Amino acid sequence: MPVSNVAIVSPTMGIIVLVIFVLAGKLFRDNWKAQGPHWKRNCWLAGIVATLCFLALAFVPFVPR
């Protein structure tokens, strides 16, 4: 699938990406504060997910069908 065909095609999909973004950010913060076992790995994973969701919300066009 070419990158030019990537779009958020429904409000529900946008809300799902937003909820994942918020939950990943909360998970990042909780891991950072607790600093339990493997906290650095968990922070990296949650941070990458949050960053990808942010980039999707910021740069992927919303084209309702």
ABEGO torsion letter per residue (X at the ends): XBAAABBBABAAAAAAAAAAAAAAAAAAAAAAAAGBBGAAAAAAAAAAAAAAAAAAAAABBBBBX
